[in-house]
Each structure stands twice: as C-alpha cells, then as structure tokens.
Amino acid sequence: MSGSKKTAQASLEAMYRVFTVAEAPDSALSRIDQLISRNLAGFLQDHIVATEKDLSEVEKDFADPNIPDKPMFVSEQAQFLLDKLVANSVHTASPSFVGHMTSALPYFMLPLSKIMIALNQNLVKTETSKAFTPLERQVLGMLHRLVYKKDGGFYRARMHDAHHALGAMTSGGTLANITALWVARNHAFPAEGSFRGIHREGLFRALRYYGHEGAAILVSRRGHYSLRKAADVLGLGRDALIAVDTDEDNRILEDDLRNKCLELQRQRIRILAIVGIAGTTETGHVDPLDTLADVAREFNAHFHVDAAWGGPTLFSRQYAPLLRGIEQADSVTFDAHKQLYVPMGAGLVLFKDPTLVRAIEHHAQYIIRKGSKDLGSTTLEGSRPGMAMLIHSGLRIIGREGYELLINQGIEKACAFADMIDQHSHFELISKPELNILTYRFAPPDALQALSQADQRQREKINAHLNRITKFLQKTQRERGKAFVSRTRLEPPRYDSYPCVVFRVVLANPLTTLGILNEILREQQALAGEPAIESEMTALKRTVDEVLNASAGAS
Amino acid sequence: MSGSKKTAQASLEAMYRVFTVAEAPDSALSRIDQLISRNLAGFLQDHIVATEKDLSEVEKDFADPNIPDKPMFVSEQAQFLLDKLVANSVHTASPSFVGHMTSALPYFMLPLSKIMIALNQNLVKTETSKAFTPLERQVLGMLHRLVYKKDGGFYRARMHDAHHALGAMTSGGTLANITALWVARNHAFPAEGSFRGIHREGLFRALRYYGHEGAAILVSRRGHYSLRKAADVLGLGRDALIAVDTDEDNRILEDDLRNKCLELQRQRIRILAIVGIAGTTETGHVDPLDTLADVAREFNAHFHVDAAWGGPTLFSRQYAPLLRGIEQADSVTFDAHKQLYVPMGAGLVLFKDPTLVRAIEHHAQYIIRKGSKDLGSTTLEGSRPGMAMLIHSGLRIIGREGYELLINQGIEKACAFADMIDQHSHFELISKPELNILTYRFAPPDALQALSQADQRQREKINAHLNRITKFLQKTQRERGKAFVSRTRLEPPRYDSYPCVVFRVVLANPLTTLGILNEILREQQALAGEPAIESEMTALKRTVDEVLNASAGAS
C-alpha cells in the first residue's frame, strides 16, 4: 500500500467511526447531553447570556463562507456552539419572555425527541416509516374528533383507509394554511366537460373555462400574513386576499364581509374561501365562526378556520364555546408547536370531509403509489420527520384535562394582567384578552386625558409620541435581557384607526406568574425615565399640555 | 378552599411540574435516553423487530380516535412507544437497508439535536432565533460558495445583509423545488406599466398582460414528482410540467428539449424554467447541466438544478466534474437530510443572484419587518426549527475531506456492485451507476438469451413475467426483514421503453459492505425458489422455451 493510499484508508476508517461509535461518556458533548437531561431549565439559564449582544457583533462568529477542508474535533465544535450560538440565542422557555408564541417544553419532549431522531423515519411513505404512518393517522383522527366530534364508526371506516385523509401534517401553520387553500382552489375548479381540472390545466384555463375574472380569499384584516403568502404561491396574487374590517375587538365585521362578497360576485370573481380566525396572532381574538360558516355557504365558498393559535382552546370545557362554529369549517389549521407544547416544526390541517384532499392527491412510481397508505400523496412536503410521535405523546401524557388546565390558566392570567394594566397609571390596555393574548402601551395619565379631549390632528400627534416611546421601551427591555414582550401595530377605532404601536403579551407559559408580569410593567415604567428617551417624553408633555391648556381655556 | 378547588389546584401544580422537573435518572425514559447515547446502533438493533408485521396489524395499536381525558404516566407512554412504535418502525440506519435515501447518522447528530430542541428557537425572525439567524446565513453562504465559488468580497457584502438572501432553508427538497419555481414564476412576470406584478395580480392577469397562452416548466422524464406538485401548487397545472425524453443513461435529450421549447414558443407558452437533475431519484444520473444552461439562456428561462441527491458530489475533487455547469444555475436544490447526513427535515435552495428572492419577499407588522434580517421574509414556511445548526456542525466536524471520502466510497461501491451484478447469472443491471445509485432486476440466463432473440410481443411477455417476479422478490425480502432494496419502474430503450420493474439500490451508508450486497443477491436468488412464486417461474420458463425453441428451429 502506498503512503497516500494508507492515509486515505486511515481517514476512511476514521469516517466510519463517526457512524458507529458513541460519544465518550466524559466528553464535552456527553456532559452537555446529560446536563440537559438532568436540568433543562438550569442549562438554559446558565448558558444563554441575558444581556443582548448586537447582531452585527454576533455575525462576526459566523462570517466565514468556507467549508473547512479538514475535520474538526466534535468537542471543539461543541464548545464553539456553547460559546457562540447557545450563549447568544433566545431564552424562549423563560417565564418572563412573554412576547412570542414559543413557550417552555414539557421535560419529556426532550428524550422523546431523541428517540424520534435516532429512528430517523421518513413519513412520506410507509416503506420508510412503518408504524409511524398509523400513528400519524391516529393523531390526525384524535384532533379531527376534537374539532368535528364524528361518531366512532366514522373513524373506524376512515382513519386508516388508503382513500381517505382526515388531515395533513406539515412543518407548521403556514404550510397548513397553504395546503387548505390549495385544496379549496383545486376543489373550486374541478374537471368538467372538456376541462380536465385546475390541478392539470392550471388557473388560467380554469378561470377561462368557468368564465370568471379572478378568484379571491376573504379574511379579516387581522389575518395571518401566511394567507397573503398562500395567495401569492397559489397564483391568485396577493391582492386576491381581501382584508375585511374588524370591530373594536378585532373580530371580522359580518356586514363588511357580505358587502365585499357581493361586490366580488358583481365583478365575476370566484370566492374561493372565507377564512375565520380562532385566535388572531396579534390580539388572540376569535371571529364569529358560526356566522362565517353561514356566509361561506351562501357564497358557495370553502370555509377555512385558522386555529393555529386558538385550536387547543377546544380542550377546555369552559372556553371551548368561544370557538362555536369551528365544526362547520371545511378545513382547520392547528399548530402543534404552539399550544400543544411540541418542539418547533409541527403543524397540521384537518379536513371535515376526508375525501377533500383528493383534489391535491399525487402519485409516483417508486413511492406513494396509488392505493398505498403513504401519507406523502396528500401533503405539500415530501420527506418529513416523525413529529406526530411527539403530538401523540403530548395528547396522552398531558391528556385532555391537562391541556384544559393549561388553557384555562393562560386565559385567566391574561384577564388578571389586563386588570393590572387597567389599574396602572402609566399603561393603556389596547386589546382586551379573549384568549391568552393582550396588547397594551405606555400612556401616562395626562396623555390619556389629553387624548380624550383632543381633536383628530392632536390625537395623531400624541399617538405618534406614544408610538416612539412604546417602541423604545420594548426594544430596550429586550436588550437588557430580563424580560421580553413583543410589539406590533394596531389601528384602534377609538383613535380613528391611527396605527398605534403596542406591546404584545402571549401567556402560554404556565410558569409565568402575576408577579413576573408586574415586574415587567415596573421595568417598562422605569425605562421611560432613561435619558435616551427624555427628549421624546418632553415633546409628549408639551403636546399634552397644549391640549389640556386649550381645553381648560375653552371650558 | 372547597374540595374540587383543591383538586384543581393540585392538578395545576402537577402540570407545572411537567415543565420544571427532569426525568428521574432511573426512569424508563432516562434509561432509553442513556442507552441511545451510549450505543445508538445497539438500541436500534435491539428494539426494532426484524420481521415485518402486517400494517393492518400495526394499525390496531393506533385505532382509538379519542384523546384520553386523564393524564398518563410518562413511563407508560415510553413503554408503549418502545413496544408498539419503535418495534415496528424501519431500521433506516441498517447497512443492509439500501433501498432508500435515508442513511445512518453520525453519532454526534443526536446530542447536537438535543441542544437544538432544548433551545427551541424559531428561525422565522431574529427575535426568536438571535445567533441562529447569522448561523443559518453562514450555512447558506458555505453551500453557495461550494456551488458558485464567488470571491470573498461577494460573501462579505451579502451573506449577512438584510437585502440579500443567498438561499432559503426548507424542511426538505420538495419545498426547495417549489420555492425555486415560485421565484422563477414571479420573476418571469414582473411589474411593468399598468401591471403590478404577478405576486400581486396573479397568474391569470400576468398571462393576459404579457400575452401568453400559458407557462411551462421542462424537465426530463426522470424528474422528481415534487416538480409536478410544484406546477400544481403554483397554479400552472401539472400538465405544464413537460417531460423530456432521456437517453439509455437516463439523461435528458437535448434535441427533444429544444424541439419541445420551440413548440411551446409557437404556442405562445412562456417557458418559465428548465430543470436539470444532478442525481435522479431513481437512477442517480446527472443531466448535461452545461448544455441545459445554454438552452435556458436561449429561451430566456430560469435554470434550476435539482441536486437534492447529487449536490454533495461537489465535495469530491474526483467526481465534482460530473456536475459541470451547476454553477450556471439560477437556483439549486440541496437536501441536507440526504448526503449531508443530517436528521430528517432539512433542505435548502441556493440562488446565484442573491437579489432574486425579492420576487417572493413578504413582510408583516409584528415580525419580518422591512429592513430586518429576519429570514422568514423569503421562505415558504413561517416558523421553522434551527436545523441549520446541524448542517453547520456536519460541515465543520466532517469537513470537506470527510464528505469527499463518503461520496467517493459510495460511488466506488456502486461500481463494484454493478460489476457483481453483471457477473451474476441471475440478475441484469438496468441502469449503470454514475453516482451511488443503480437499478437491476431478476433475470435468469435463459430469459436474457430469449430477450435478445425475441420479437417485441414476446419481449413484452417475458418482461411482464420478470416484473412480477422482481416485485415478489422485493416485497418478500422486505417482509423477511434481513435486507431492503426498493423498487421502481423504468422504461429502458433496449426493451422498447416497456415499463420494467427494477430493484433500486442507494449506497450512501458507509457501513454497507460488498459482503452485505453479495448477501442481498444471494437471498433474492434463494427467494426465487419459494413456492409462492413457483407458478410464475414456470410460466416464465414456458415463454422463454417457446422463444428459444422457435429461434433454434428457425436457425
């Protein structure tokens, strides 16, 4: 054997070892592994640096576009990840990080995820997933029953049947919404006469054949941005997503919806789908779903409910009635990585009629053959991991009653926090919680008084000041690293629909206490006294005084 | 406190514990966790049952559509999963399972995945991912450079820039292909004059405005089925995916492609994209990419390369030239969960021009605001896990040279196995390996002789017999559980393009040896002697004898 051949052989054997050996029990990576198993919360607390580093600083550690030629020791990469990645990641599990929809995970999700990854199944077909396919079909069945409450016979006949699909698993709510609207679109333009169906001939010929000038989807202005993305991807165009006005509580206005539908009909635009929201992303409100079901029927439209956030409210006997009408939806989006407390990357869409997905069914020679039970024939994705295993485990280990407790405590905490804000002199509640989300903003007492007396121009001026202050407070609080609320813009009718910057709080983490929430308000109020925002505060005060003095002079 | 309130309080506290405590070190789940860490291969070997259980039997364990009311002990669920799910899953890591594209994982992927899941970041925005966003941008940069080899300045200016995206991460190759073609479609119909762009006005108005009768995508008949799905989702219709004929080696025929393009032009159909394949799913062949680049330029079409399988061939100095021309592609699909050896759920698409994704860029108020570095503004998915961390680790720990060894050994093993089949009396090689995939079928010596002497009708008859036998052997071998090859249908020109059932072998697992492959052939030959296939073998012999006797009589 020549020298270079010997070296190549040695390297190859080293490479094989990577696939066969295990990490030594005392290695850096093993120690991290064990630490996470023993004490997840402690690991996160100890390794994530609280104070936020500027992103451009962080980028310096990830600046090299070269793939190294030579292998690196596992321990070296592990240490790099701990110091540079983990340290500068976001503590999504922290009870004082109430700004996003990612919460703490139940501890058992970690070892179960390890089993899932160790098995490395591919759910596209039974040949690479075997028992995972029946398990995934069962998970879809369990959630289907939670929403649609069909009888036992319905599920016995369909849950494991090759010609039915109670739903489709996706990597998240966006793909679930796209899948639902893809089904709706294809269903609206079926094969007929000389037309072979939109799935084969496309949208252009479909509209020509059926004599339409376009196709539209309607949703309230609080609809998730993924719906706009769906309209683009599906070839309808983003303008085909029609935003309907909402009331003071961010719920779709039936009259505006009906008028828009009639207007579209006059323009010979096909109404593909009406989308109801069960838990708007920004404010957590629920549309009047039963009313929407009626309107959808009236206009022969697919009725989709985006329950990515609010779906699990159905676990709660007390609050499930908020979603009344969801059982009339043709399709429903659920996100498992939100309120089912599963790790990132698990969503799904359910179909009332399990033959509906035939509108998007596809086959290939080597997999997902016709008549197989392969789930890949009715999903947007191809190869997919076995996340259904984690949903299955959550549903069984936490159980309906466990999820009920989680849902109830979140809603009740949101109500208590809303009261706290209402009673606070320096904050204004902008959207009242219906589920476990609320929004508020910084507003000192004289500003609120001035707003109630000001004319529209003055109101805008005050709101513009408050916007800049609220934005500063949110950003600064995040950077300090003790707590995190997110921010968005809403257009409250009480302020002439002027876009107001608000703090957004999502109360899904059961470890968040009222004490923590009180501390968040205290820190925000303290930050309002910092020099960096002083000139803005002075400007606000001037505007407020003008209004109040003019008002006092006039009276 | 009343009794029921006390109970509720106790339950709530139990629920909190699920989010705070760790698994006891001696619990069932902890023991599995440790076992996987210590000996992954042993865990899989011990817990997956070799002999295949009928799917309808497995379904019985997943038949209940009810979510249990009461919580279940974690240990009970863990035991259930071990006995019912893990036992009946597929041993994708086994070196004798060479039928699919899912291989064994390097051991370090498991503890690293645990860190990823523990952190539970959401890559849609920096606010919920922080350092993961620069890391993901770096991973895209590393693979971009592997393909496009731009200079350092190119990456310094663009890799971390909010207005550029070198690519987009996805959950797999299907979404990567859809994303690429979505970009191509939107790019073909930009805003102009009174037209606000297809992304806003949709396909119907785009075609009308630009005066086209339709839009098409061309790919060889070996193109992955996800491209047909993409054509459907994007509103073009599946018939808009035009299948081009291939040569004996499953490579696209340039003349046929050019003729089809000219024909489409005559019909005023816009050619959106030409797709080249770097490693066809069924046979592992590579299209002449440089030729395709020329044709795409000629017809002003987007040039996309689906390198989901073959992309990592670029790591090998010896074999990278097979992909010559890939650097001219406007977009390239890579699958990380294939030959980058990352767990299921990681794909990506790269863009030569990092401004191209602006065609699909979208924003929202509360996240992915304009000017942010949030990666969610240019991805099809919304919330996404931090899989980029695992790709990053693979690229650094295995290194270019490590991946080169893996690629080289796979291709060389495929060549050696092809020789073995060629020399074997009872098998016929159907597609020669170019990368590490090959196909073959069962064909006893007299059958091959008869095929060479038969007329077309007789050839079909013999091939039909061989199809049934090969199908039986594949299915039975899988059920016995010792080895697994997959099967598909190909239309070899030498057999008048008659659809032939073939065994398909993918040699990505470095632990697969020639001895194992030899054993696979031995078992297949032995299975051909089983009673269940005896009548088919007899029928084949009769047909073969007819041909050979007639031939002998004629000579």
Contacts between the chains, C-beta under 8 A, distances in Angstrom:
chain1	res1	chain2	res2	distance
A	8	B	405	7.5
A	11	B	401	7.0
A	11	B	402	7.7
A	11	B	405	5.8
A	12	B	405	5.3
A	12	B	409	6.4
A	12	B	510	7.9
A	15	B	398	7.5
A	15	B	402	5.5
A	15	B	405	5.1
A	15	B	406	6.3
A	15	B	510	6.3
A	16	B	510	5.5
A	16	B	511	6.7
A	18	B	106	4.3
A	18	B	107	6.6
A	18	B	108	7.3
A	18	B	397	7.8
A	18	B	398	7.0
A	18	B	402	7.7
A	19	B	104	4.9
A	19	B	105	7.5
A	19	B	106	5.8
A	19	B	107	7.2
A	19	B	509	7.7
A	19	B	510	5.8
A	19	B	511	5.8
A	20	B	41	6.4
A	20	B	107	7.6
A	20	B	511	6.9
A	21	B	107	6.1
A	22	B	37	6.4
A	22	B	38	5.3
A	22	B	39	5.7
A	22	B	40	6.6
A	22	B	107	5.6
A	23	B	37	6.8
A	23	B	107	6.2
A	23	B	108	6.7
A	23	B	111	6.3
A	25	B	38	7.4
A	29	B	108	6.4
A	29	B	111	4.7
A	29	B	112	7.4
A	30	B	37	6.8
A	30	B	111	7.0
A	32	B	111	6.6
A	32	B	115	6.4
A	33	B	37	5.9
A	33	B	111	4.2
A	33	B	114	5.9
A	36	B	114	5.7
A	36	B	115	6.9
A	36	B	118	5.0
A	37	B	22	6.4
A	37	B	23	6.8
A	37	B	30	6.8
A	37	B	33	5.9
A	38	B	22	5.3
A	38	B	25	7.4
A	39	B	22	5.7
A	40	B	22	6.6
A	40	B	118	5.8
A	41	B	20	6.4
A	43	B	118	6.6
A	44	B	118	6.9
A	44	B	119	7.4
A	52	B	130	7.8
A	55	B	126	6.3
A	55	B	130	7.6
A	55	B	133	7.6
A	55	B	134	7.1
A	55	B	373	6.6
A	56	B	160	7.8
A	58	B	130	7.0
A	58	B	131	4.9
A	58	B	134	5.5
A	59	B	134	4.5
A	59	B	137	7.9
A	59	B	160	4.6
A	61	B	131	7.6
A	61	B	134	7.4
A	62	B	131	7.5
A	62	B	134	4.1
A	62	B	135	5.1
A	62	B	137	6.9
A	62	B	138	4.0
A	62	B	160	7.8
A	63	B	138	7.1
A	63	B	156	7.6
A	63	B	159	7.2
A	63	B	160	7.4
A	64	B	138	7.1
A	64	B	142	7.9
A	65	B	138	7.1
A	65	B	141	4.0
A	65	B	142	5.7
A	65	B	144	7.2
A	65	B	145	4.7
A	65	B	152	7.4
A	65	B	155	3.9
A	65	B	159	6.1
A	66	B	142	6.8
A	66	B	145	6.7
A	67	B	142	4.9
A	67	B	143	7.9
A	67	B	145	7.6
A	67	B	146	6.2
A	67	B	315	8.0
A	67	B	395	5.0
A	67	B	396	8.0
A	67	B	399	7.2
A	67	B	400	5.0
A	68	B	395	7.5
A	68	B	396	5.9
A	68	B	399	5.1
A	68	B	400	6.8
A	69	B	399	6.0
A	69	B	400	4.9
A	69	B	401	5.6
A	70	B	399	5.2
A	70	B	401	6.2
A	71	B	397	6.2
A	71	B	398	6.0
A	71	B	399	4.1
A	71	B	401	6.8
A	71	B	402	5.0
A	72	B	396	4.8
A	72	B	397	5.4
A	72	B	399	6.6
A	73	B	397	7.7
A	74	B	108	4.9
A	74	B	397	5.6
A	77	B	108	8.0
A	77	B	393	5.4
A	77	B	396	5.3
A	77	B	397	5.3
A	78	B	112	7.8
A	80	B	396	8.0
A	81	B	112	7.5
A	81	B	115	6.9
A	81	B	389	7.0
A	81	B	393	7.2
A	84	B	131	6.7
A	85	B	131	5.0
A	85	B	132	6.9
A	85	B	135	6.0
A	85	B	389	6.6
A	86	B	115	6.8
A	86	B	119	6.6
A	87	B	131	7.7
A	88	B	130	5.4
A	88	B	131	3.7
A	89	B	119	5.2
A	89	B	121	5.7
A	89	B	129	7.2
A	89	B	130	5.1
A	89	B	131	5.5
A	89	B	132	6.1
A	90	B	119	8.0
A	90	B	121	6.2
A	90	B	127	7.2
A	90	B	128	5.5
A	90	B	129	6.4
A	90	B	130	4.9
A	92	B	119	7.3
A	92	B	120	5.1
A	92	B	121	6.6
A	92	B	122	7.4
A	92	B	128	6.4
A	93	B	120	6.8
A	99	B	127	7.5
A	100	B	122	7.1
A	100	B	127	6.9
A	100	B	128	5.1
A	102	B	120	5.9
A	102	B	121	7.9
A	102	B	122	5.4
A	102	B	128	6.0
A	102	B	383	7.9
A	104	B	19	4.9
A	105	B	19	7.5
A	105	B	117	7.7
A	105	B	120	6.0
A	106	B	18	4.3
A	106	B	19	5.8
A	107	B	18	6.6
A	107	B	19	7.2
A	107	B	20	7.7
A	107	B	21	6.1
A	107	B	22	5.6
A	107	B	23	6.2
A	108	B	18	7.3
A	108	B	23	6.6
A	108	B	29	6.4
A	108	B	74	4.9
A	108	B	77	7.9
A	109	B	117	7.3
A	110	B	114	6.3
A	110	B	117	6.1
A	110	B	118	6.2
A	111	B	23	6.3
A	111	B	29	4.7
A	111	B	30	7.0
A	111	B	32	6.6
A	111	B	33	4.2
A	112	B	29	7.4
A	112	B	78	7.7
A	112	B	81	7.5
A	113	B	113	7.1
A	113	B	114	7.2
A	113	B	117	4.8
A	114	B	33	5.9
A	114	B	36	5.7
A	114	B	110	6.3
A	114	B	113	7.2
A	114	B	114	5.9
A	115	B	32	6.4
A	115	B	36	6.9
A	115	B	81	6.8
A	115	B	86	6.8
A	117	B	105	7.7
A	117	B	109	7.3
A	117	B	110	6.1
A	117	B	113	4.8
A	117	B	343	4.8
A	117	B	344	8.0
A	118	B	36	5.0
A	118	B	40	5.8
A	118	B	43	6.6
A	118	B	44	6.9
A	118	B	105	8.0
A	118	B	110	6.2
A	119	B	44	7.4
A	119	B	86	6.6
A	119	B	89	5.2
A	119	B	92	7.3
A	120	B	92	5.1
A	120	B	93	6.8
A	120	B	102	5.9
A	120	B	105	6.1
A	120	B	343	5.6
A	120	B	344	5.6
A	121	B	89	5.7
A	121	B	90	6.2
A	121	B	92	6.6
A	121	B	102	7.9
A	121	B	344	7.1
A	122	B	92	7.4
A	122	B	100	7.1
A	122	B	102	5.4
A	122	B	344	5.8
A	126	B	55	6.3
A	127	B	90	7.2
A	127	B	99	7.4
A	127	B	100	6.9
A	127	B	478	7.6
A	127	B	486	6.8
A	128	B	90	5.5
A	128	B	92	6.4
A	128	B	100	5.1
A	128	B	102	6.0
A	129	B	89	7.2
A	129	B	90	6.5
A	130	B	52	7.8
A	130	B	55	7.6
A	130	B	58	7.0
A	130	B	88	5.4
A	130	B	89	5.1
A	130	B	90	4.9
A	131	B	58	4.9
A	131	B	61	7.6
A	131	B	62	7.5
A	131	B	84	6.7
A	131	B	85	5.0
A	131	B	87	7.7
A	131	B	88	3.7
A	131	B	89	5.5
A	132	B	85	6.9
A	132	B	89	6.2
A	133	B	55	7.6
A	134	B	55	7.1
A	134	B	58	5.4
A	134	B	59	4.5
A	134	B	61	7.4
A	134	B	62	4.1
A	135	B	62	5.1
A	135	B	85	6.0
A	137	B	59	8.0
A	137	B	62	6.9
A	138	B	62	3.9
A	138	B	63	7.1
A	138	B	64	7.1
A	138	B	65	7.1
A	141	B	65	4.0
A	142	B	64	7.9
A	142	B	65	5.7
A	142	B	66	6.8
A	142	B	67	4.9
A	143	B	67	7.9
A	144	B	65	7.2
A	145	B	65	4.7
A	145	B	66	6.7
A	145	B	67	7.5
A	146	B	67	6.2
A	152	B	65	7.4
A	155	B	65	3.9
A	156	B	63	7.6
A	159	B	63	7.2
A	159	B	65	6.1
A	160	B	56	7.8
A	160	B	59	4.6
A	160	B	62	7.7
A	160	B	63	7.4
A	171	B	171	4.3
A	171	B	345	7.2
A	171	B	381	5.7
A	171	B	384	6.9
A	172	B	381	5.8
A	172	B	382	5.5
A	172	B	383	4.6
A	172	B	384	7.0
A	173	B	382	6.3
A	173	B	383	7.1
A	174	B	380	7.5
A	174	B	381	5.5
A	174	B	382	3.5
A	174	B	383	7.3
A	175	B	175	8.0
A	175	B	380	7.5
A	175	B	381	6.0
A	178	B	233	7.7
A	178	B	380	7.8
A	182	B	232	7.9
A	182	B	233	5.8
A	185	B	235	7.8
A	186	B	232	7.6
A	196	B	239	7.5
A	198	B	235	7.9
A	198	B	237	6.6
A	199	B	232	5.1
A	199	B	237	6.7
A	199	B	238	6.0
A	200	B	237	5.2
A	200	B	238	5.1
A	200	B	239	4.9
A	201	B	237	4.5
A	201	B	239	6.1
A	202	B	203	7.4
A	202	B	214	6.9
A	202	B	215	8.0
A	202	B	231	7.8
A	202	B	235	5.7
A	202	B	236	4.8
A	202	B	237	3.0
A	202	B	239	7.5
A	202	B	240	5.8
A	203	B	202	7.4
A	203	B	203	5.1
A	203	B	204	6.0
A	203	B	235	3.9
A	203	B	236	7.8
A	203	B	237	7.5
A	204	B	203	6.0
A	204	B	204	5.5
A	204	B	207	5.2
A	204	B	214	6.2
A	204	B	235	7.8
A	205	B	214	7.5
A	205	B	237	7.2
A	207	B	204	5.2
A	214	B	202	6.9
A	214	B	204	6.2
A	214	B	205	7.5
A	215	B	202	8.0
A	225	B	362	6.4
A	225	B	363	7.6
A	225	B	364	3.9
A	225	B	368	7.8
A	225	B	382	8.0
A	226	B	382	5.4
A	228	B	362	6.4
A	229	B	362	5.6
A	229	B	380	7.5
A	231	B	202	7.8
A	232	B	182	7.9
A	232	B	186	7.6
A	232	B	199	5.1
A	232	B	360	7.0
A	232	B	362	7.3
A	233	B	178	7.7
A	233	B	182	5.8
A	233	B	233	6.3
A	233	B	234	6.7
A	233	B	380	7.0
A	234	B	233	6.7
A	234	B	234	7.5
A	234	B	235	5.7
A	235	B	185	7.8
A	235	B	198	7.9
A	235	B	202	5.7
A	235	B	203	3.8
A	235	B	204	7.7
A	235	B	234	5.7
A	235	B	235	2.3
A	235	B	236	7.3
A	236	B	202	4.8
A	236	B	203	7.8
A	236	B	235	7.3
A	237	B	198	6.6
A	237	B	199	6.7
A	237	B	200	5.2
A	237	B	201	4.6
A	237	B	202	2.9
A	237	B	203	7.5
A	237	B	205	7.1
A	238	B	199	6.0
A	238	B	200	5.1
A	238	B	362	7.8
A	239	B	196	7.5
A	239	B	200	4.9
A	239	B	201	6.1
A	239	B	202	7.5
A	240	B	202	5.8
A	281	B	366	7.1
A	282	B	365	7.5
A	282	B	366	5.8
A	315	B	67	8.0
A	335	B	383	7.6
A	337	B	383	6.6
A	343	B	117	4.8
A	343	B	120	5.6
A	343	B	385	7.0
A	344	B	117	7.9
A	344	B	120	5.6
A	344	B	121	7.1
A	344	B	122	5.8
A	344	B	383	6.3
A	344	B	384	7.0
A	344	B	385	3.9
A	344	B	386	7.6
A	345	B	171	7.2
A	345	B	345	6.4
A	345	B	383	7.8
A	345	B	384	6.8
A	345	B	385	4.3
A	360	B	232	7.0
A	362	B	225	6.4
A	362	B	228	6.4
A	362	B	229	5.5
A	362	B	232	7.3
A	362	B	238	7.8
A	363	B	225	7.6
A	364	B	225	3.9
A	365	B	282	7.5
A	365	B	488	5.1
A	365	B	489	4.8
A	366	B	281	7.0
A	366	B	282	5.8
A	366	B	486	6.4
A	366	B	487	7.1
A	366	B	488	3.5
A	366	B	489	7.7
A	366	B	504	6.7
A	368	B	225	7.7
A	373	B	55	6.6
A	380	B	174	7.5
A	380	B	175	7.5
A	380	B	178	7.8
A	380	B	229	7.5
A	380	B	233	7.0
A	381	B	171	5.7
A	381	B	172	5.9
A	381	B	174	5.5
A	381	B	175	6.0
A	382	B	172	5.5
A	382	B	173	6.3
A	382	B	174	3.5
A	382	B	226	5.4
A	383	B	101	8.0
A	383	B	102	7.9
A	383	B	172	4.6
A	383	B	173	7.1
A	383	B	174	7.3
A	383	B	335	7.6
A	383	B	337	6.5
A	383	B	344	6.3
A	383	B	345	7.8
A	384	B	171	6.9
A	384	B	172	7.0
A	384	B	344	7.0
A	384	B	345	6.8
A	385	B	343	7.0
A	385	B	344	4.0
A	385	B	345	4.4
A	386	B	344	7.6
A	389	B	81	7.0
A	389	B	85	6.6
A	393	B	77	5.5
A	393	B	81	7.2
A	395	B	67	5.0
A	395	B	68	7.5
A	396	B	67	8.0
A	396	B	68	5.9
A	396	B	72	4.7
A	396	B	77	5.3
A	396	B	80	8.0
A	397	B	18	7.8
A	397	B	71	6.2
A	397	B	72	5.4
A	397	B	73	7.7
A	397	B	74	5.6
A	397	B	77	5.3
A	398	B	15	7.5
A	398	B	18	7.0
A	398	B	71	6.0
A	399	B	67	7.2
A	399	B	68	5.1
A	399	B	69	6.1
A	399	B	70	5.2
A	399	B	71	4.1
A	399	B	72	6.6
A	400	B	67	5.0
A	400	B	68	6.8
A	400	B	69	4.9
A	401	B	11	7.0
A	401	B	69	5.6
A	401	B	70	6.2
A	401	B	71	6.8
A	402	B	11	7.7
A	402	B	15	5.5
A	402	B	18	7.7
A	402	B	71	5.0
A	405	B	8	7.6
A	405	B	11	5.8
A	405	B	12	5.3
A	405	B	15	5.0
A	406	B	15	6.4
A	409	B	12	6.4
A	478	B	127	7.6
A	486	B	127	6.8
A	486	B	366	6.3
A	487	B	366	7.1
A	488	B	365	5.1
A	488	B	366	3.4
A	489	B	365	4.8
A	489	B	366	7.7
A	504	B	366	6.7
A	509	B	19	7.7
A	510	B	12	8.0
A	510	B	15	6.4
A	510	B	16	5.6
A	510	B	19	5.8
A	511	B	16	6.7
A	511	B	19	5.8
A	511	B	20	6.9
